[in-house]
Amino acid sequence: MIIVLIVLLPILVLSLWWFYKLSPRDAEQRLVRLYNTAVLVGGVLICAGLTLRIQAMMADTSDRAWWPVLSAIFSLLFLPLWLAVCGVVRNLLVFRSGQGPR
């Protein structure tokens, strides 16, 4: 678990930094901030929901003590991928060439 944290936590921090650093500069900044906030909140809510799902699925098993570890690993894997996909959608589809949202 320690090795997973050592590897995945910097990847999460780096993906957050890239997500905000590569935001379109020529688009309306209020809309870009709104999109970025919605993506971040959406990702956290998805992770929270799936954490509850993992807890419910493992409640009656012999491995019930491992649900926090599995949900933490899932969240550390999911959030960078979520930010990457949403960043590509933001830059290539939603705020293409500074025209604003489509």
N, C-alpha and C positions, 0 to 999 in steps of 0.2 A: 504494500500500500504506500509506503514511503517513496519508493522509486516511481510509482505511478504519479504521486503528487509532485515529485521533483520534476518529472517530465511534462505533465499536463498543465500544471499551474502556470508556468512561463508561456506555454502555448496559448492559454486562455488570455493572459495579460497582453501578449503580443497581438492576438487577434482583435482584442478590444481596441488597442492602440491603432492598428491598421484600419479598423472599421471607421473610427472617427477621423483619422488622419487622411484617409482617401475619400472623404465626403466631398461632393461637388462644391466648388467654390463659386461658380458662376450662377448657381440656382438661388432661388429665394431661401435665405438661411432659416427663416422661421419654419418653412415646410420641411427642410432637410432635418432640422432638429426634431420636429414632430415625428417624422419617419424614423429617425434613429432611436428616439425614445420608445416608440411603439414596437420596434423590432426588439429592443433590449427587454422591455417589459413582457412582450410575447414569449421570448425565449425563456425568461425566468419562470413565467407561468406554466409553460409546457414542461419544464424541468420539475416544478413543484407538483404538477398533476401526475407526472409519471413516477415521481418519488412516492406519492401516496399509493399509486397503483402497485409499485414494487413492494411496498410495505404490506398492502392487503394480500397480494399473491403469496408472500412469504410468511404470513402470520402463523399459519398452521403447519409449517414445515420444520424439519430439524435444523435448517439453516436460517432461522428467523433472526439470529443475531447479526447476520451479514447484510441485511437490507440497507443500513446506512452506508456501508462501504460500496455496495453495488450502485446505489443511487448517486453517490458522489462521483464514482467513476463515470457513470452514464452522463451526468451533468457536465463533467469536465471534457468529455468527448463530444457531446451534443452542441454545447454553446459555441465553440469555435467554428464548427461546421455550419451552424445556423447563421452566425455572423458573416461567414464567407458567402454563403448563398444569398443572403439578404443584401449584402454589399454589392454583389454583382447585379442583382435585380435593380437595386437603387441606381447604380451608375449607368447601366446599359438600357434599362427599360423605363424607369420612373422619371429620372431627372436627366434624360439624354440631352447633351450639349446645351445645358443651361436653359432649356425651354420651359422648365417647371414641370409639375406633375402632369402625366398624360391621362 
